[in-house]
Amino acid sequence: MPEAAHRARLPDGPAAGNGNGGPPAAYTPSLSRAGISRGGDRTAVSVHGELDLGTCGKIESGLRDAVDRSARGIDLHLGSVTFCDCSALNMLLRLRQRAVVQGKSVVIASGSRAVERLLELTESRELFVPPEPQPDPATEPHLGPAPESHLGPAPESHLGPAPGRTPTRP
């Protein structure tokens, strides 16, 4: 005769039930908080807590607004993110797409171990690095066309004759 399966028991406390003696309520996730500070042409955004399907839906609109209001993009500080899953990655990719359409960028300036692991596993870290600085045409020296050489044909290489040529003996 098969043995009865053990049932998992939720911890006692306010989150263990609905308060009316009914079935236990689901665990409430640790909500994420975003702090935004503007300075210069980029906006710094700090996110704390868990980034999962429920919490990403709650903060994504605020992050979209930060992208829209920034001049060049946002710098995300995710060092205090304790958990993140594929919904967090999808949210980050949507933010990046929105920023690229506007000529901006989303940079992950710092990330927790969970964030870095997700980016490493999905090989998406390079999508959230700072953009290359654009050279200032006023300070770049003008390089004109290379001067023509009047020295004649190039000598044969010391590595042997050019392909298709047979060596000549003296």
HUZI-V937008 format. One record per residue. RES is the residue in one letter. OMEGA is omega in whole degrees, 0 to 359 (* if undefined). Layout:
{{RES | OMEGA} {RES | OMEGA}}
This chain:
{{M | 181} {P | 178} {E | 178} {A | 178} {A | 176} {H | 179} {R | 176} {A | 181} {R | 176} {L | 179} {P | 176} {D | 178} {G | 185} {P | 181} {A | 185} {A | 181} {G | 181} {N | 178} {G | 180} {N | 181} {G | 181} {G | 181} {P | 181} {P | 176} {A | 177} {A | 176} {Y | 176} {T | 181} {P | 173} {S | 184} {L | 178} {S | 174} {R | 178} {A | 174} {G | 185} {I | 174} {S | 182} {R | 177} {G | 182} {G | 184} {D | 178} {R | 179} {T | 178} {A | 181} {V | 176} {S | 179} {V | 182} {H | 174} {G | 183} {E | 176} {L | 177} {D | 185} {L | 181} {G | 184} {T | 179} {C | 178} {G | 182} {K | 184} {I | 186} {E | 181} {S | 177} {G | 177} {L | 176} {R | 178} {D | 179} {A | 177} {V | 183} {D | 185} {R | 181} {S | 179} {A | 185} {R | 179} {G | 182} {I | 175} {D | 182} {L | 174} {H | 186} {L | 181} {G | 180} {S | 176} {V | 185} {T | 180} {F | 172} {C | 181} {D | 184} {C | 176} {S | 176} {A | 178} {L | 179} {N | 178} {M | 179} {L | 179} {L | 176} {R | 178} {L | 179} {R | 180} {Q | 179} {R | 181} {A | 181} {V | 178} {V | 181} {Q | 181} {G | 182} {K | 179} {S | 172} {V | 183} {V | 172} {I | 184} {A | 177} {S | 181} {G | 176} {S | 178} {R | 180} {A | 180} {V | 182} {E | 179} {R | 178} {L | 180} {L | 179} {E | 182} {L | 182} {T | 180} {E | 183} {S | 183} {R | 184} {E | 178} {L | 186} {F | 177} {V | 180} {P | 179} {P | 176} {E | 177} {P | 179} {Q | 179} {P | 178} {D | 183} {P | 182} {A | 183} {T | 180} {E | 176} {P | 181} {H | 177} {L | 180} {G | 179} {P | 180} {A | 179} {P | 180} {E | 180} {S | 178} {H | 183} {L | 180} {G | 182} {P | 180} {A | 178} {P | 179} {E | 181} {S | 176} {H | 179} {L | 179} {G | 182} {P | 177} {A | 179} {P | 179} {G | 179} {R | 178} {T | 181} {P | 178} {T | 180} {R | 180} {P | *}}
